[in-house]
Amino acid sequence: MAGGWANDGAVQEQIDSSLEDAVQRARSQLPRGESLSHCEECDAAIPEARRQAVPGVRLCIACQSAHDQEQARFSGYNRRGSKDSQLR
């Protein structure tokens, strides 16, 4: 049950919309194209198994891990904001 001016189910719609946005954002960051044989950052060889498992891979495991950790610090989502306050 939604309160105030919001329709019933509005909170769930907001949650679903946030989830869809997150999935779309994750899909847009997936590599595309042909995999590289060497890392574009450190020039280390990328194993054949990794190139087959991740189409379009551009980074070695070490550089990808560092990149993922950097991305985790800046997620872009407001985790402190209340969903209810966004619906008013």
C-alpha positions as CSV (number, residue, x, y, z in Angstrom):
1,M,0.0,0.0,0.0
2,A,1.4,3.4,-1.0
3,G,0.7,6.5,0.9
4,G,0.1,10.1,0.0
5,W,-0.3,10.8,-3.7
6,A,1.5,7.7,-4.9
7,N,-0.5,4.9,-6.5
8,D,-0.7,1.4,-5.1
9,G,2.3,-0.6,-6.3
10,A,4.3,2.6,-6.9
11,V,7.1,1.5,-4.5
12,Q,7.4,-1.9,-6.3
13,E,7.4,-0.1,-9.7
14,Q,10.3,2.1,-8.5
15,I,12.2,-1.0,-7.2
16,D,11.6,-2.8,-10.6
17,S,12.8,0.3,-12.5
18,S,15.9,0.6,-10.4
19,L,16.7,-3.1,-11.0
20,E,16.1,-2.8,-14.8
21,D,18.5,0.3,-14.9
22,A,21.2,-1.7,-13.0
23,V,20.9,-4.7,-15.3
24,Q,21.1,-2.4,-18.4
25,R,24.1,-0.6,-17.0
26,A,25.9,-3.9,-16.3
27,R,25.1,-5.2,-19.8
28,S,26.4,-2.0,-21.4
29,Q,29.8,-2.5,-19.7
30,L,30.3,-6.0,-21.0
31,P,33.2,-6.3,-23.5
32,R,32.3,-6.7,-27.2
33,G,34.2,-7.7,-30.3
34,E,37.3,-9.8,-30.6
35,S,39.4,-10.7,-27.5
36,L,42.9,-9.3,-27.3
37,S,45.8,-11.7,-26.9
38,H,47.6,-9.2,-24.6
39,C,46.3,-6.9,-21.9
40,E,45.8,-3.3,-23.1
41,E,47.0,-1.9,-19.8
42,C,50.0,-3.9,-18.8
43,D,50.7,-5.9,-22.0
44,A,50.6,-9.3,-20.1
45,A,49.4,-12.3,-22.1
46,I,45.7,-13.1,-21.7
47,P,45.3,-16.9,-21.4
48,E,43.3,-18.6,-24.2
49,A,40.8,-20.0,-21.7
50,R,39.9,-16.4,-20.6
51,R,39.7,-15.2,-24.1
52,Q,37.2,-17.9,-24.9
53,A,35.2,-17.6,-21.7
54,V,34.9,-13.8,-22.0
55,P,34.3,-12.6,-25.6
56,G,35.8,-9.3,-26.2
57,V,38.1,-9.4,-23.2
58,R,40.6,-6.5,-23.1
59,L,42.3,-6.9,-19.7
60,C,44.2,-9.6,-17.9
61,I,42.8,-10.9,-14.6
62,A,45.0,-8.6,-12.4
63,C,44.1,-5.4,-14.3
64,Q,40.4,-6.4,-14.5
65,S,40.3,-7.0,-10.7
66,A,41.8,-3.6,-10.1
67,H,39.3,-2.0,-12.6
68,D,36.4,-3.8,-10.8
69,Q,37.5,-2.5,-7.4
70,E,37.7,1.0,-8.7
71,Q,34.2,0.8,-10.2
72,A,32.8,-0.6,-6.9
73,R,33.9,2.6,-5.1
74,F,31.9,4.8,-7.5
75,S,28.7,2.9,-8.1
76,G,26.6,6.0,-8.9
77,Y,23.6,4.9,-6.8
78,N,22.2,6.8,-3.9
79,R,21.9,4.1,-1.3
80,R,21.0,6.6,1.5
81,G,17.9,8.0,-0.2
82,S,14.5,6.5,0.8
83,K,12.4,5.1,-2.0
84,D,9.4,6.7,-0.4
85,S,10.9,10.1,-0.5
86,Q,11.5,9.8,-4.2
87,L,7.9,9.0,-4.9
88,R,6.5,12.2,-3.2
